[in-house]
Amino acid sequence: MVLYVKLWCPWCVEAIEYLDRRGYCYELRDVLADAAAYARMREISRQPLTPTMEVGGKVLADFDTGQLELFLAREGIEP
């Protein structure tokens, strides 16, 4: 599970807190500090907005925690 973020983005901070509180393991990639991560995020999501999550070939882009919760449940992704 990879979470692409901009560290100042409030939705990104909420996503990080949501995942941490529930015990999810993920790789955090700051797209402002890592040009390759930004390019990868744009490639998989076809857009520049964060947060964006990539897991098991599935992508959730530009989401809030409600959408994240639904995505994780729908895809059967557990901590």
C-alpha angles and dihedrals in degrees: 000000000000124000116198112202148162102226094222093051110110093212089052092051089050091049092050091049092047093052094043094049090053096045100247118162113221143151113246118214120187103210093198092057097039119051092189091054090050091050091048092049091051090048096052099037102031090224140076101232129113148254097049124167128201120191131156093344092309123115130202112188134191096359142158125220092266090057090044091053091050092047094051092047094045092050094043092239112161132175 
